[in-house]
Amino acid sequence: YDTTSARIPIGVRGHHVVVSSVDANATRSVTEVYELANDTSVTKIPSGSTHSGAVWVGHLPEGASGFRVSQGDLPASGVAFSDSRVAVFAPIAPGIAQLSYTYNLPANAFPLRIPIESPTQIFEVLVEEEKGSVVGAKLREQDPVVLERRSFRRFLADDVPLNSVAVIDLPPVG
């Protein structure tokens, strides 16, 4: 594909948020997975080395730490975490590219607000807690799911508009 650093939209087909139960350090691990869509016929490349030149940028919660890129289509070397943002500097070719990253949040960071920064076709939140709530952004509770022998409550939404906000409110640590 030809390349461009010009402004072209990178859409969000899917956004998945997985929140673990509290660990011995009173933190929760959070994994976010995005399906980023380049609906053009050219590969989007960065136009610089700052957030404004990134191919795609998303926000991170306050207090997040221990960032790491998980399995996905974009290499860890093409993703930067700073100033409460995740920035992708790896090229995104036409089609769908999966970005997956994990970070830690203190248990007292909840309720957690997750703003929807781009219209999102599928938005899913999984929480490894029996209690608590997940509201907003058109989310509705579904049947629970089991991942790696761990049970998660599942919340799902379709066609979530820009500027919606999901709130994950989990019980405080005892």
FINU-5743 format. One record per residue (C-alpha): x, y, z; residue in three letters. Coordinates in steps of 0.2 Angstrom, whole numbers, always signed. Example, Ala and Ser with C-alpha at 12.3 -4.5 7.8 and 13.67 -1.06 7.14 Angstrom:
BEGIN
<px->+62 | py->-22 | pz->+39 | res->Ala>
<px->+68 | py->-5 | pz->+36 | res->Ser>
This chain:
BEGIN
<px->+0 | py->+0 | pz->+0 | res->Tyr>
<px->+5 | py->+18 | pz->-3 | res->Asp>
<px->+8 | py->+28 | pz->+13 | res->Thr>
<px->+3 | py->+44 | pz->+20 | res->Thr>
<px->+6 | py->+55 | pz->+36 | res->Ser>
<px->-9 | py->+66 | pz->+31 | res->Ala>
<px->-24 | py->+66 | pz->+43 | res->Arg>
<px->-35 | py->+51 | pz->+39 | res->Ile>
<px->-47 | py->+44 | pz->+51 | res->Pro>
<px->-43 | py->+29 | pz->+61 | res->Ile>
<px->-60 | py->+22 | pz->+67 | res->Gly>
<px->-64 | py->+10 | pz->+82 | res->Val>
<px->-73 | py->-5 | pz->+77 | res->Arg>
<px->-71 | py->-13 | pz->+94 | res->Gly>
<px->-65 | py->-8 | pz->+112 | res->His>
<px->-64 | py->-21 | pz->+125 | res->His>
<px->-60 | py->-18 | pz->+144 | res->Val>
<px->-55 | py->-32 | pz->+155 | res->Val>
<px->-54 | py->-28 | pz->+174 | res->Val>
<px->-47 | py->-41 | pz->+186 | res->Ser>
<px->-51 | py->-43 | pz->+204 | res->Ser>
<px->-40 | py->-35 | pz->+217 | res->Val>
<px->-23 | py->-42 | pz->+220 | res->Asp>
<px->-12 | py->-43 | pz->+236 | res->Ala>
<px->-5 | py->-26 | pz->+232 | res->Asn>
<px->-23 | py->-18 | pz->+232 | res->Ala>
<px->-21 | py->-15 | pz->+213 | res->Thr>
<px->-32 | py->-21 | pz->+198 | res->Arg>
<px->-25 | py->-26 | pz->+182 | res->Ser>
<px->-34 | py->-18 | pz->+167 | res->Val>
<px->-32 | py->-24 | pz->+149 | res->Thr>
<px->-39 | py->-14 | pz->+135 | res->Glu>
<px->-40 | py->-21 | pz->+117 | res->Val>
<px->-45 | py->-10 | pz->+102 | res->Tyr>
<px->-49 | py->-15 | pz->+84 | res->Glu>
<px->-43 | py->+0 | pz->+75 | res->Leu>
<px->-49 | py->+3 | pz->+57 | res->Ala>
<px->-41 | py->+11 | pz->+43 | res->Asn>
<px->-55 | py->+12 | pz->+30 | res->Asp>
<px->-44 | py->+21 | pz->+17 | res->Thr>
<px->-33 | py->+13 | pz->+3 | res->Ser>
<px->-16 | py->+20 | pz->+10 | res->Val>
<px->-6 | py->+15 | pz->+26 | res->Thr>
<px->-6 | py->+28 | pz->+39 | res->Lys>
<px->+11 | py->+32 | pz->+46 | res->Ile>
<px->+16 | py->+45 | pz->+59 | res->Pro>
<px->+19 | py->+63 | pz->+55 | res->Ser>
<px->+31 | py->+66 | pz->+70 | res->Gly>
<px->+37 | py->+59 | pz->+87 | res->Ser>
<px->+25 | py->+68 | pz->+98 | res->Thr>
<px->+6 | py->+64 | pz->+102 | res->His>
<px->+0 | py->+76 | pz->+88 | res->Ser>
<px->+10 | py->+66 | pz->+75 | res->Gly>
<px->+4 | py->+49 | pz->+81 | res->Ala>
<px->-6 | py->+37 | pz->+70 | res->Val>
<px->-19 | py->+35 | pz->+84 | res->Trp>
<px->-20 | py->+42 | pz->+102 | res->Val>
<px->-31 | py->+36 | pz->+117 | res->Gly>
<px->-32 | py->+42 | pz->+135 | res->His>
<px->-27 | py->+32 | pz->+150 | res->Leu>
<px->-34 | py->+33 | pz->+168 | res->Pro>
<px->-26 | py->+44 | pz->+181 | res->Glu>
<px->-15 | py->+33 | pz->+192 | res->Gly>
<px->-12 | py->+20 | pz->+179 | res->Ala>
<px->+6 | py->+12 | pz->+180 | res->Ser>
<px->+15 | py->-3 | pz->+174 | res->Gly>
<px->+11 | py->-1 | pz->+155 | res->Phe>
<px->+14 | py->-15 | pz->+143 | res->Arg>
<px->+9 | py->-20 | pz->+126 | res->Val>
<px->+0 | py->-37 | pz->+125 | res->Ser>
<px->-2 | py->-48 | pz->+110 | res->Gln>
<px->-10 | py->-39 | pz->+95 | res->Gly>
<px->-5 | py->-33 | pz->+78 | res->Asp>
<px->+5 | py->-18 | pz->+83 | res->Leu>
<px->+22 | py->-20 | pz->+90 | res->Pro>
<px->+27 | py->-14 | pz->+108 | res->Ala>
<px->+41 | py->-3 | pz->+100 | res->Ser>
<px->+27 | py->+6 | pz->+90 | res->Gly>
<px->+17 | py->+11 | pz->+106 | res->Val>
<px->+21 | py->+24 | pz->+118 | res->Ala>
<px->+14 | py->+28 | pz->+135 | res->Phe>
<px->+16 | py->+46 | pz->+143 | res->Ser>
<px->+6 | py->+60 | pz->+149 | res->Asp>
<px->-10 | py->+50 | pz->+152 | res->Ser>
<px->-10 | py->+44 | pz->+134 | res->Arg>
<px->-6 | py->+29 | pz->+124 | res->Val>
<px->+0 | py->+34 | pz->+107 | res->Ala>
<px->+3 | py->+23 | pz->+92 | res->Val>
<px->+17 | py->+27 | pz->+80 | res->Phe>
<px->+17 | py->+10 | pz->+71 | res->Ala>
<px->+10 | py->+11 | pz->+53 | res->Pro>
<px->-8 | py->+5 | pz->+51 | res->Ile>
<px->-12 | py->-2 | pz->+34 | res->Ala>
<px->-30 | py->-3 | pz->+27 | res->Pro>
<px->-41 | py->-14 | pz->+36 | res->Gly>
<px->-41 | py->-19 | pz->+55 | res->Ile>
<px->-27 | py->-18 | pz->+67 | res->Ala>
<px->-28 | py->-25 | pz->+85 | res->Gln>
<px->-20 | py->-15 | pz->+99 | res->Leu>
<px->-19 | py->-23 | pz->+116 | res->Ser>
<px->-11 | py->-16 | pz->+132 | res->Tyr>
<px->-12 | py->-19 | pz->+150 | res->Thr>
<px->-9 | py->-7 | pz->+165 | res->Tyr>
<px->-12 | py->-7 | pz->+184 | res->Asn>
<px->-23 | py->+4 | pz->+194 | res->Leu>
<px->-25 | py->+6 | pz->+213 | res->Pro>
<px->-41 | py->-2 | pz->+219 | res->Ala>
<px->-46 | py->+15 | pz->+225 | res->Asn>
<px->-46 | py->+22 | pz->+207 | res->Ala>
<px->-64 | py->+15 | pz->+206 | res->Phe>
<px->-76 | py->+21 | pz->+201 | res->Pro>
<px->-67 | py->+22 | pz->+184 | res->Leu>
<px->-74 | py->+33 | pz->+170 | res->Arg>
<px->-70 | py->+28 | pz->+153 | res->Ile>
<px->-74 | py->+41 | pz->+139 | res->Pro>
<px->-78 | py->+35 | pz->+122 | res->Ile>
<px->-67 | py->+46 | pz->+111 | res->Glu>
<px->-72 | py->+39 | pz->+94 | res->Ser>
<px->-89 | py->+31 | pz->+88 | res->Pro>
<px->-87 | py->+13 | pz->+93 | res->Thr>
<px->-96 | py->-1 | pz->+85 | res->Gln>
<px->-94 | py->-14 | pz->+99 | res->Ile>
<px->-89 | py->-9 | pz->+117 | res->Phe>
<px->-87 | py->-23 | pz->+130 | res->Glu>
<px->-82 | py->-22 | pz->+148 | res->Val>
<px->-78 | py->-38 | pz->+158 | res->Leu>
<px->-76 | py->-37 | pz->+177 | res->Val>
<px->-70 | py->-51 | pz->+188 | res->Glu>
<px->-81 | py->-45 | pz->+203 | res->Glu>
<px->-98 | py->-52 | pz->+208 | res->Glu>
<px->-103 | py->-35 | pz->+215 | res->Lys>
<px->-102 | py->-17 | pz->+208 | res->Gly>
<px->-109 | py->-9 | pz->+193 | res->Ser>
<px->-105 | py->-5 | pz->+175 | res->Val>
<px->-116 | py->+9 | pz->+168 | res->Val>
<px->-117 | py->+22 | pz->+154 | res->Gly>
<px->-111 | py->+21 | pz->+135 | res->Ala>
<px->-127 | py->+10 | pz->+131 | res->Lys>
<px->-119 | py->-5 | pz->+141 | res->Leu>
<px->-131 | py->-19 | pz->+146 | res->Arg>
<px->-126 | py->-34 | pz->+157 | res->Glu>
<px->-125 | py->-51 | pz->+147 | res->Gln>
<px->-122 | py->-68 | pz->+153 | res->Asp>
<px->-105 | py->-70 | pz->+162 | res->Pro>
<px->-90 | py->-78 | pz->+153 | res->Val>
<px->-76 | py->-88 | pz->+158 | res->Val>
<px->-58 | py->-84 | pz->+152 | res->Leu>
<px->-43 | py->-94 | pz->+158 | res->Glu>
<px->-53 | py->-102 | pz->+171 | res->Arg>
<px->-59 | py->-85 | pz->+178 | res->Arg>
<px->-77 | py->-79 | pz->+179 | res->Ser>
<px->-81 | py->-62 | pz->+172 | res->Phe>
<px->-97 | py->-52 | pz->+172 | res->Arg>
<px->-100 | py->-46 | pz->+154 | res->Arg>
<px->-107 | py->-29 | pz->+149 | res->Phe>
<px->-110 | py->-25 | pz->+130 | res->Leu>
<px->-115 | py->-11 | pz->+119 | res->Ala>
<px->-117 | py->-8 | pz->+100 | res->Asp>
<px->-114 | py->+8 | pz->+91 | res->Asp>
<px->-108 | py->+19 | pz->+105 | res->Val>
<px->-108 | py->+37 | pz->+101 | res->Pro>
<px->-93 | py->+49 | pz->+103 | res->Leu>
<px->-92 | py->+57 | pz->+120 | res->Asn>
<px->-102 | py->+43 | pz->+129 | res->Ser>
<px->-95 | py->+38 | pz->+146 | res->Val>
<px->-94 | py->+21 | pz->+154 | res->Ala>
<px->-92 | py->+21 | pz->+173 | res->Val>
<px->-85 | py->+5 | pz->+182 | res->Ile>
<px->-89 | py->+6 | pz->+200 | res->Asp>
<px->-82 | py->-9 | pz->+210 | res->Leu>
<px->-82 | py->-12 | pz->+229 | res->Pro>
<px->-68 | py->-5 | pz->+239 | res->Pro>
<px->-55 | py->-16 | pz->+246 | res->Val>
<px->-59 | py->-23 | pz->+263 | res->Gly>
